[in-house]
Amino acid sequence: MEMLYLLIAFVIGGVVGGVIMSLRKSGDEALRIELAKLQSEKDAQADKEAWIEKAEEKLREAFDSLAGKSLRHNAEAFLKQAQTQMKGVLNEVRGDWKTQKSEMQNLMTPVKENLDKLDGHVRSLEEKREGAYRALGQQLKELMDMQHKLQTTTVTLSQALKSSSVRGQWGEIQLRRVVELAGMERYVAFEE
């Protein structure tokens, strides 16, 4: 655009220069008329250029305003559409979540029941095991008591057998018991 103005100014300058030259050659009056004519054309051209610049500025402002309005409108429409779609997606996800939650509960109910049964069975086994350990502990205690009594009896017997008179009495007692157990008492003829 500036090139056009420059070219027009150059042409006008050339014409004015040519006119001035021709005025010098022709007469002052003709030159003055021509100069006034050229001056009015130059002024008209300057007015035209000023009007074009103002029109361009107004068009630019109008375009910017329209572009801004269009962008705002498009952004608002986009946001509304996005919100609508997000609401739809959220509703769908909520529905899916409720369905999945219900399905998961249906799947987990038998597992929970089986775990409860298993827990009851484990508790029962644990109680039986504790009872068995208590019984085993009691039997071990009784066995230890019996072993202690046996050891005491063995020590007493060992000490008793060290004496010859006690050994003889013990031998006689044992012989009598053997005879009694064998059922041969009537055939025995000894006295203590």
C-alpha positions in Angstrom: 0.0 0.0 0.0 2.8 2.4 0.8 4.4 1.6 -2.5 1.2 2.7 -4.2 1.3 6.0 -2.3 4.9 6.5 -3.1 4.3 5.8 -6.8 1.4 8.2 -6.9 3.4 10.9 -5.1 6.3 10.3 -7.6 3.9 10.6 -10.6 2.3 13.7 -9.1 5.8 15.2 -8.5 6.8 14.4 -12.0 3.6 15.9 -13.4 4.1 19.0 -11.2 7.7 19.3 -12.3 6.6 18.9 -15.9 3.9 21.5 -15.5 6.3 24.0 -13.9 8.6 23.5 -16.8 5.9 24.0 -19.2 4.6 27.1 -17.3 7.9 28.7 -17.6 7.9 28.1 -21.3 4.2 29.0 -21.9 2.9 31.8 -19.9 2.4 32.6 -16.3 -1.4 32.4 -16.6 -1.6 29.0 -18.1 0.9 27.8 -15.7 -0.9 29.1 -12.8 -4.1 27.5 -13.9 -2.3 24.2 -14.5 -0.6 24.6 -11.1 -3.8 25.2 -9.3 -5.4 22.2 -11.1 -2.5 20.0 -10.1 -2.5 21.4 -6.6 -6.3 20.6 -6.3 -5.6 17.1 -7.6 -2.8 16.7 -5.1 -5.1 17.8 -2.3 -7.8 15.5 -3.5 -5.3 12.6 -3.6 -4.2 13.4 -0.1 -7.8 13.5 1.1 -8.4 10.2 -0.7 -5.4 8.6 1.0 -6.5 9.9 4.4 -10.0 8.6 3.8 -8.5 5.2 2.7 -6.3 5.0 5.9 -9.3 5.8 8.1 -11.4 3.2 6.3 -8.6 0.6 6.7 -8.4 1.4 10.4 -12.2 1.1 10.9 -12.2 -2.2 8.9 -9.3 -3.5 11.1 -11.2 -2.6 14.3 -14.4 -4.1 13.0 -12.5 -7.3 11.9 -10.8 -7.5 15.3 -14.1 -7.0 17.1 -15.8 -9.6 14.9 -12.9 -12.0 15.4 -13.0 -11.5 19.2 -16.7 -12.1 19.3 -16.4 -15.1 17.0 -13.6 -16.6 19.2 -15.6 -15.9 22.4 -18.7 -17.5 20.8 -16.7 -20.5 19.6 -15.0 -20.9 23.0 -18.4 -20.7 24.8 -19.9 -23.2 22.4 -16.9 -25.5 22.8 -17.1 -25.3 26.6 -20.8 -26.0 26.6 -20.3 -29.0 24.3 -17.4 -30.2 26.4 -19.5 -29.9 29.6 -22.3 -31.8 28.1 -20.0 -34.5 26.9 -18.3 -34.7 30.3 -21.6 -35.0 32.1 -22.6 -37.8 29.8 -19.3 -39.6 30.3 -19.5 -39.1 34.1 -23.1 -40.4 34.2 -21.9 -43.4 32.1 -18.9 -44.0 34.4 -21.2 -43.7 37.5 -23.6 -46.2 36.0 -20.7 -48.5 35.1 -19.3 -48.1 38.6 -22.6 -49.0 40.2 -22.9 -52.1 38.0 -19.3 -53.1 38.6 -19.8 -52.6 42.3 -22.9 -54.8 42.3 -21.2 -57.4 40.3 -18.1 -57.3 42.5 -20.3 -57.7 45.6 -22.0 -60.7 44.0 -18.6 -62.2 43.3 -17.3 -61.4 46.7 -20.3 -62.8 48.7 -19.4 -66.5 48.1 -15.7 -65.8 48.7 -16.6 -64.1 52.0 -18.8 -67.0 53.0 -16.0 -69.5 52.2 -13.6 -67.4 54.2 -15.9 -67.3 57.1 -16.3 -71.1 57.0 -12.6 -71.5 56.7 -12.1 -69.1 59.7 -14.5 -71.2 61.7 -12.8 -74.4 60.7 -9.3 -73.0 61.6 -10.6 -71.8 65.0 -12.1 -75.3 65.6 -8.8 -76.9 64.6 -6.9 -74.5 66.8 -9.1 -75.3 69.8 -8.6 -79.0 69.2 -4.9 -78.5 68.9 -4.8 -76.6 72.1 -6.8 -79.3 73.8 -4.5 -82.0 72.5 -1.4 -80.0 73.7 -3.0 -79.6 77.1 -3.7 -83.4 77.2 -0.2 -84.2 76.0 1.3 -81.8 78.6 -0.8 -83.5 81.3 0.3 -87.0 80.2 4.0 -85.8 80.1 3.6 -84.5 83.7 2.1 -87.8 84.8 4.8 -89.7 83.0 7.4 -87.5 84.8 5.8 -88.2 88.1 5.7 -91.9 87.5 9.3 -91.8 86.4 10.2 -90.0 89.6 8.4 -92.5 91.7 10.0 -95.4 89.8 13.4 -93.8 90.3 12.7 -93.4 94.1 11.5 -97.0 94.3 14.6 -98.2 92.4 16.9 -96.3 94.7 15.1 -97.7 97.7 15.2 -101.2 96.3 18.9 -100.8 95.4 19.7 -99.7 98.9 17.6 -102.5 100.4 19.3 -105.1 98.3 22.7 -104.1 99.6 21.9 -105.6 102.9 21.9 -109.5 102.9 19.0 -109.9 105.4 16.8 -107.6 103.3 17.9 -109.4 100.2 16.8 -112.7 101.7 13.4 -111.3 102.8 12.9 -109.8 99.4 13.8 -113.0 97.7 11.3 -114.9 99.9 8.6 -112.4 99.1 9.2 -112.6 95.4 9.2 -116.4 95.6 5.9 -116.4 97.4 4.4 -114.1 94.8 5.6 -116.3 92.0 4.2 -119.4 93.7 0.9 -117.6 94.3 0.7 -116.4 90.7 1.5 -119.9 89.4 -1.3 -121.3 91.6 1.1 -123.8 93.4 0.6 -122.7 97.0 -0.7 -126.2 98.1 2.5 -127.8 96.9 4.8 -125.5 98.8 6.2 -126.4 102.2 8.2 -123.6 103.5 7.8 -121.1 106.2 9.0 -117.6 106.5 
